[in-house]
Each structure stands twice: as structure tokens, then as C-alpha cells.
Amino acid sequence: MLIRINPAMQWGAVFSVPAVVVDQYIKLASPEQIRTLLWVLRHAAEQPTTEQAAKALHCTEESMCEYIAFWQQKEILLTDLPAVVQPAKEAFAAPAVKKELPDLPESKPTAAEILQRIGEHPELDFLFKEAQKKFGRTIGYDGQCTLLLMHDRYGLPIDVILILIEYCAEVRKTSNAYIAAMGKSWGQEEIDTIEKAAEKIEELHRCNGLWKQLAATAGLSAPTPTAVQSEYLRAWSIELGFDFDMISLAYEEMSNHCRKMSFAYMNKVLRNWAAKGLKTPQDVAEDNRRFREKKQQDDDESPASYDIDEMEHRLLHGPIIYKKND
């Protein structure tokens, strides 16, 4: 279906929206942040205050400051307050130690309580509807409970949950159990901003790409890795900095010693290489060459302290001694 603007529309006053807003941030920004930006752009010539914006959009000034701060960080809007600068992170740095969170409780809010929450917080209704669009099905009462409890118990903001469900839809894992497990993991890693969520998605995509290569090499049929396998891939590629060539080499090493696929064995191999500072297959080959040469040299310099022929003769011709049981 094509979409076009009605040429008969009475335009009246118009205002501009930066293209970058649509190109980069429309999926990341929450509905409230989008509404805030549109209102500010419409009244830009008046240089409105956060108090005026909050009154016009029927929210608290504290909430409005948070919405404005998002666009200030993206350098779309300016205020008379300094922007909150996030400390620079090393690319794909190892995550901090996770805090422990319990599973979602079995006791759930009633349908009436959910309706009340939606009335108080319309963004929840937007979340439920977006989840249904992404999954191509109704999420029902159980799905609403899962998303609501993730927000309440794990502290995940609505915009972060939207990014999470978009990823779940992308990898076609949309069961409530999988979504809840991901929500718990993100809560433990304190992924509570869209910037952190975007970094996490990039990390997951990188691991999924490695999985496809490894699955093709090892003949694995699963389209995506398990949570444990993802953690191994994350550690190898991000924490240790290995590319697929090194992971593939570790797979070959594992295949020579194990009858079944063993990520634990591959992990030992890769961590051993990392400890030695080996980063490429050429480094591994050179390390193996040095090891063989040293072993040969040690064997040449340390001859056996016994005569093999003499030992063989004794084994074949020596007297057989029987010991009497006491």
C-alpha cells in the first residue's frame, strides 16, 4: 500500500524535523520522547521552557526533563543545563558482574489491575500493542503480565523492553519464557538505557553471526545458540578478542580430542592461547613449531638412563617369580 500526502490539505504553518530523528532514533526513542521533540520543534521560535512543555503535554516537569535529556544527549536539542555525558567505554568490554535477580513471581496482577495501570501509564498500552505487531499475534493476558512484571520487577524502562521484544521477534523466539529470561538477564546486567540496549543488541548480533559460521562448520542444526553457548561466544569474541578463524581452529583442536561437541574444551583451548598472547592461526602454528623443536631438543639432550634392548631381553627371558600369598 502506497502512502502519500493529501495535496488538498490546507498546510498552514509548517516546521522542520531533522532527518536523523527518523533515520536513527525513531526506533530508539519512546513515544513520550517523540511527542516532546515534535512539540519543541513546533514551538522552537518561542524558546519554550520545560515547564511549558510539561503543561502542554500533561506530564510532570521532572519527566519532561528526562525526555529533553535524551535529545540533548543526541545533540538534537540544547538547554541551559550541561548534557549528561556518558563515560567512554572500550568497545565490547566485558560486562560487569551481574547482580542476582529472582525469576518472575508466579502471582500475577489481575486483568483489572493491568487495565488500571494502562490508564495511569498509556505507554504500557503502546508497549503491548507494539509487542503484538512485532510478534504477529495477540500476546494475551500472560504476555501482558510478563512485560509488565519485567518493567516492575527488573526495572527495565519501556523503551528498553521495546528493543528487547524487537530482537526476540527478529530471532523468532517469542515465547513468554524466553522473553522473561532475556528480561532477567538484561535486568541483571543493568541494561536500563537505550544506549546500553543498543550495545547489547550489537553484541548479540555479533555472537549470532559467529554461531552461524560455527554451526556450518560443525554441522549444527540449531538456528541460534543457547544462552550458555552465547556466553561462550561472547567471551571468545569480545572478552578475548578472537575472530572466527581462531574459534574454528579451537573447534578443530577439540574435534581431535573429544567425541562430542564440547564448548568447555574449546574454551580451555582459547583461554590458553589468550594467556600465551596468540591471536592468529599463524601465531598458533609458530607456537606449535617451537614446542616440537624444544621437545626434540630435550629428548636429544636427555637420553634414557636404561638400555632398551637389555630391558626387552629381561622382559622376554628373565626368570618368572611367583609370590606366595600369606
Helices and strands as residue ranges (DSSP letters): H 19-20, I 21-25, H 31-42, G 44-46, H 50-57, H 61-73, H 111-120, H 122-135, H 140-153, H 158-170, H 176-188, H 194-218, H 227-234, I 235-239, H 244-255, H 263-276, H 281-301, H 308-317
